[in-house]
């Protein structure tokens, strides 16, 4: 009977320890996702800017007005 109580107590303590670990794991997961987003924005930023500039130039040429690209 004492062994059963000891096993139950150890299981309860182990269950309590997992709650704190999951919060840390979620924090690390969010930090990893944020890092991937930052890397993607830095890597793809010039490509996207170039695409928008080309599109704006094409629109200005086709519209034959004095439109400006901001």
N, C-alpha and C positions, 0 to 999 in steps of 0.2 A: 504494500500500500504506500509506503514511504517512497519507493522508487517511482511509482506512478505520479505522486505529487511533485517529486523533483523534476520529472520529465515535463509535466504540465507547466511548472514554473519556468523552466528553461525555454520552453516553446513560447510562452507569453513574453518573456524578456527578448527573445529573438524577434518576435513580431513587432515589439515596440521599437527595436533598433532599425527595422526596415523603413519605418515612416520617415525618419530623418534622412536616410540615404536616398529615398526617392526624391525628396526636395532638392538635394544636391545634384542628383542625376538630371532632373528637369532643368535646373540652372545651367548645367553644362551643355545640355541639349540646346537651350535657347542661345547660349553664347556661341555655340558652333554654327547654328543657323544664321545668326547675325554676322559672323565672320564670312560665311559663304556669300551672303548678300553683298557685303562690302567689297569682296574680291570681284564678284560679278559686275557690280556697278563700275568699279575702277577699270576692269578689263574691257567691258563693252561700251563704256561711256563715249570714247572717241568714235567708235563705229556708228553708234546711234546718232551722235551729233552730225557726223558726215552725211548720214542718210537724210536727216531733216534738212540740212543745208542744201543738198542736191534737189530735194523735193521743192523747197522754197524757190530755188533758182529756176526750176522748171515752171513753176506756177507764175513767177514774175515774167518769164519770157513769153508764156502763152497768153497772159492777161493783157499784155502791152499797156500796162498802166504803171504808175509810179508807186507800186506796192513796196512796202519794206518788210524785211524779215527781222524779227526781234530775237 
